[in-house]
Amino acid sequence: MIFGKPRPNEKPARSDASEALQQPLSRAKNLLLRFQEIRHKTEMICDPLLAEDYGVQPMLDASPPKWHLAHTSWFIEALFLRPFVRAYRSYDPYYDYLFNSYYKSAGPHLDRSRRGLLCRPTTYEIRNYRRYVDSAVEEALESLSDAGSGKLLLTLEVALNHEQQHQELLLTDIKAIFWSNPLRPTYHREPAPNTYQDSLPGLNGAPQGASHEWIEIPGGLREIGMTGENFAYDNERPRHRTWLEPFRLRTKLVTNSEYLEFVESGGYHNPMLWLSEGWDTIQSRHWEAPLYWEKHGSGWQLFTLSGMKKIDPAEPVCHISYFEADAFCRWKGARLPTEAEWEVAAAGTPLEGNFAESGVYHPMKQTTDFQFWGDAWEWTRSSYLPYPGFKPLEGALGEYNEKFMINQMVLRGGSCATPRSHVRASYRNYFEPGARWQFSGFRMAV
């Protein structure tokens, strides 16, 4: 294949992107290996599914598994192959309408609520589509000889990180699909408990000043955000200064047993604990406990990708909305940390924890003195807003993050469904405050 030359009005990539993508030939080879690995992992996540599972959309937030398989391929086709590979021909032009998620600059798209109505194309056709796109990307990277292809490689890097996000979404959406089925199907058999965490290196130490429950973080003028040559989304840049007052941060996530006390003390029936919108939300949606919790007799069980099981008191509470996390903190006389506080505290700690690689896909009880990473995304009290000096990526990639910088709250740290390589201290996840189908939990600050 032959790469097209830049369009006459095409601006060069910003300096941070070009610096990150020096030596494009070696970068292309590395990206090819990662591309093959990541695309294969997406297929593996879907392997336990039956044909009837692929088209189900249990709620507006979730998408059918086959839509994820198609959309991640469309993303590569629309933002990488068509702009940069002159000889590329689209697999099916109508897929632009079916599998574009929200990129207005790429044209009209199917309404999100109608994704579950796509009985055609079939899953078999979508898998053929994936193979077609894979073959085109592999051929393009193998023949890459243009020394000025930094923007091309940056676009593919974004596409790979985008696919990893959808791997996590696949797991959360599959869980919602199986939960919605009265038979409560089992996605997989859970590995033996704690065998993965016990084998992790570098988790037994705690930061200086750590105690059993809390760590003290000094205040002052600190820096957060991404800098340097490593890949990061545009919403993680630029690195900038921010003022922090001294604060204390809990060394562990809030657990099931702690949250159960909140439930049984009437926390969901006390309006004084809730933000106004949060109170309206739990009333209108009839929430009495975290998502996937069920009362069985005098005890509680919860649904997992391994089926129903008795609640483990020591595990981090999960599938919590921002509203619920905030109300619990009020009940305890605490608060959620800001994203700046979280990042300053987490920076430099070992990037080890219960991620998707464990294969558990469920939060595990903490076996170390202090750990920031994995298990459950951690709500912060920070609204999702641009950093000072923020500049979105050019073209359609600029729609990836900037258009959502309103009515969202930031989460940090990754979860049991997040690929480990996808997480870093500056990574900013975000969801609406009422969302709880993701693997979301929280820790307290004061």
N, C-alpha and C positions, 0 to 999 in steps of 0.2 A: 504494500500500500504506500501511497505517497502523501505526505503531510502537506496540507495547504499552507500557503504563506499567510502571514498576518494581514487582516483587512487593513486598508489604508487608514481608517479612523480608529484603529485599535491601539489603545494606550499600552505602554509597557507595564508589566507587573510591578507592584510596589517593591521597594528595596528589600523589605523583610522577607518577601516571598522569593525574590531572586537569590538572595544570600542563602536561603534555606535549601535551594535547589541547584547549587553548584555541582559540577561534574555530572551532567545529565545522563551520560552513558551508563555509569555505574548505578546511578539512581534508577534508571529505567530497568536495569536487570533486577535490582532489589524489588522494585515495584511489581515486576512481573511475577516473582515468587510470592510476594504478599497477595497479589491479586488472585492467584490460583488458590492459595490457602484460604483466604477470606471467602471467596465465592463458594468453595467446597464446604466450608463450615456452615454457610447458610442452608445448603442442601441437607447437610447432616441434621440440622435442627428440625427439619421437616420430615426426616425419615420415619419417626414413630407414628406419623399421621396416616389415617386412612383416607380414601378418596372423598368420603362424605365430609371430612373435617375441613377441607381446603377452602370451601366457599362460604363459611359461616361468619357473619358479622354480628357479634352479640350485643354491641352497643355502639354509639356514635364514635367514641374515642378509639375503639379498636377497629382493625381492618382484617379481612380474610387472609389466611396465610398465602393463598395463591396471588393475592394482590401485592403483598410484600415481595414475592418472588419476581413479579413482573415490574413493579415500580423501581426496584433497585437496578434492574436491567435498563429500564427506560432512562433513568438518571444518567447512566453511563453513556447510553446511546445519544441522548439529547444534549448533554453538556460536555461530553468528551469526544465521542466518535464523529458526530456530524460537524462540529466546529473545526476539528483538527485533522481528520482523515478524509482527504479529498475524494478518494474512490469509494468511500463507504456508502451503502444503500440501506435505507431503513428496512427493518424486517416487515413491518406493517404500519403504514402512515396513520391508521386509525388508532393505534396504540398511544399516540400522543394525547388523544382525548381521554382514553380509558385509564391511563396509568400516570399521567401528570398529577401530582398531589395538590400543589398550590402555587406553582410558578407562573404568575400571570404573564410575564414577559415571554413565556414559551407557548402561550396560546390558551384557549378555553380548555376546561377539564370537567370530568364527571364530578357531580356533587359527592362529597364524602359519604353522605348517608346512603348512597346507592351502590356502594362497592359490593355489598353482599348480594346484589341482584345479578352479578356478572356470572351466570352459568356458562357463558361462552365469552372468550375463548376458554377451552378446557385447560386443566392443569397440565395435561400432556403437551398441548400447544405452547403453553407458557414455558415449560421446561425446554422445548425446542428453541424458543426465543432466547432463553438464557444461554444455551450452547452457541447460538448464532452470534450473540454479543461477545461471549467469551472468546470465541475464535477470532473475531475481528480485533479485539484488544490485544490478544497474544501476538497476532501477526504484526500489529502496529508497533508494539514495543520491541519485538525481535528485530524489526527492520529500522529502528530509530537510528538516525545518523545526523540529525540536525542539532548542532551544538547550542543553538539558541532556543531550546524547547522548554525553558523553565516554566512558562505559564501552562503549557500542556501537562507537564508532570504534576504541577500543583493541582490542576483540575482533577487528575486521576487520584491524587492523594486525598482530596476532599471526597471523591466518590467512594474510596475504600473506607474512610471513616464513616461516611453516610451509611454504607452497607452494614458496618458494625453496629451502628445505632439501630438499624432495622433487625439485626439479629436479636438484640434485646427486646425490641418491640414484638417480634415474633413470639418470644417466650411469654411475655406478659399477655399478649392477645390470645395465645393458645390456652393459657390458664383461664382467661375470662370465658373462652368458648366452652371449655370443659366444665367450668363452674356453672354455666348457664344450662347445662344438660342435667336433668333430674337424676340421671344414672351416675353422674360424677365420674366420668372416665378417668383412667390413669394414663398420664403421658409417659412416665418412665418409672423405673424402680430406683428409689433413692439410694445412693452409696452409703456404706457404713458410716455412722455419725462420727465426726471429729477426726477421721483418719486423714483427711486432707489438711485441716488446720494444724494438726499436731506435727505434720511434716514440713511446715513452712519455716524457712530460715529467717532469722533476724526479727522475730516478733516478741521475744521475751524481755527486751529492754524497754524502758519508758524514758521519755524525755526528761532532762534535768528539771527537778522541781515537781515531778509527778508524785502524787499520793495515791491512795487506794481509790478515791472517788473523784478528785478534782486536780487540775493543774492550774498554776498561776501564770498568766501571760502578762508581761509588762506592757504598758502603753507607750505611746510615742509616735513619731512619724515613721510609717512603715511603707513598704512597697508591695504591690500585688500585681498580678497579670503576667502574661507570657513575654519573654524576651529571648533573643538568641536565634539559633538556626533550626531548632526542632519545630515540627509541624504543630500548629494550633489553629483553631477556628478564629475568624476575625473578631468574634465577640470576646476573646481572651486578651486582646491587645487594644491599646499599647499598655506596657507596664507603666504604672503611675504610683504616685505617693498618696497615702491616705492617713488620716490621724486616727489613732485608736486610744481610747482610755483603757487603763488596766482592767482586766477581766479574768474570770475563772471559767474554765471549760471542763465539763465532765469527761472522764476518761473512757466512758462506754456509752453505747446507745441505750435508750430507754428500753426496758425489757417487757416481755409479755406479763410477767407477774406485777410489775409496777403499773402497767397500763390497766390491768384487770382491777386493781384497787380503785383506779379512777372510774372505771365502768360501774363497779358495784357500789361505789359511794354516791352514785347518782350524778356523775359528771355530765352526762348527756341530757340531764333535766334541769341544769342550773344555768339560766341565761346570763348570770353575772360573769361566767367564765369565758363567754364566747364573744368574738367579734360579731357585729350586727349581721353581716353577710353570712358568717359561719353559722349563727343561730338559725337564720332563715333556711340555710342549706340543710342542716340536720333535721329541721322540722319538715321541710318539703320532701326530703328523700327518706325520711323515717329511719335515720341512722341511730343505732343503739350500741354499736361496737365497731371495731375495724372491719374492713371488707374481708370476706372469706371466713370470719368467725361465726360459729353456730353454737347455740346453747343446746346441750343434750342432757336432759335431766338436771342435775345439780352442777354439772361441769361444762367446760367449753372445749370444742374442737375447732380445727381450722382446716380449710381446703388447701392442698398443695399440689404441685405437679405430679406428686407421687400418691395422690389421693387424700382422703380425710385422715387426720391423725389428731391425737390428743395434744393440746397446747403444752409446749415445753416452757415452763416459767422463765427459764434462763435465756431463751432466745430473744434477740431483738424484736420488738413489735414492728410489724410491717403492714404495708397497704393502708397507710395513714395519710389523710389529707393535711394540708397546711393548717386548716382550721382546727383540726383535732390536735395536732401537735402544739399549736399555740394555746389552746384551751388547757391542755394538760400542764404546760409550763406555768400558766397562771395559777392553776390549782396547787402547784408545788412551790409557788413563790419564786419562780425562775423565769427564764425567757429563752427564746431561740437565739443562737449566735448569728451575727451578721456574716455575709459571705467573706468579708475582709478578715474578720476574726478567725473564721474557719481556715482560710488559706494561710494566714500567718502561722497559726498553730500547727497546721499539717505539713507545711513546707519543710523538706529535709527528712521527714520520717520515712521509713522503708515502705515502698509501694508493694506491700504484700497483704493478702487477705483472702476472703472467700469470694472469688470472682467466678465468672462463667466456666473457667477452665476446670473448676472442681467437679463440674457435672452434677452438683447437688441442686442448684437452682432454688435454693431456699436459705434464708438466714440461719447462721449457726451460732450457738452460744459462744461468747467470748472466752477464750482460754489464755489470754495474755493480759498483761497489766494495762496496756494502752494500744489502741489500734484505730486508725482513721478510715481504713480502706475496705471496700467491699461490703457484703451482707445487705445493706439497704442504703439507698440514696438518702442524704440527710437534708431535711428542710432547713433553710436559713430564713431570717426575717427580712432579707433583702429583696426588693423588687428587681425584676430583670430589666436593667436599663443599660444604655451604652456607657462605656468607660470614657473619661475625658480624652478627647482626641481620636475617638473611634472612627475608623474608615471601613465601610463594608467592601467586600470583594467586588470586582467589576462584573457587569452583566447579570445573568440569571443567578449566579452564585451569591450575589448581593442580597437576594431574597431569602437566603438560607436561614439567617438569624435576625437581621435587622427588623423585618416586618413583624416580629413577635415581641418586640420590646415594649409591651404594654400589657397590663392585667395578668402578669405572670410572676411567679416567685422562683428564686434560685435554689437549686439543690446541689450538693457537693458530695464527692467521695466514691461514687460508683456503687454497684450492688452485686448480688449473687448472680445476676444475669448479664452483667457488663463484662466484655472482654478486658482482661487486665491491660493489654497494650493500648487500650482506648482511653485510659484514665491518667490524669496528671493533676498536680495541685491546683493549677489554674483553670481546670475544666469547669465550665458553667452549664449545668443542666437546668431546665426550667419547665414548669408546668403551671397551669391554672391552680389557684389555691384549693379548689374543690376536687381536684383529681386525686384518685387513690388506687387506680388499677395497676400503677407501676409499683415496683419494689421500693417503697419509700418509707423511711423511718425518721428518727431525729435523736439528737442529744441536747442536753440543757446547757445553758450558760447563765452566769450571774455577773 
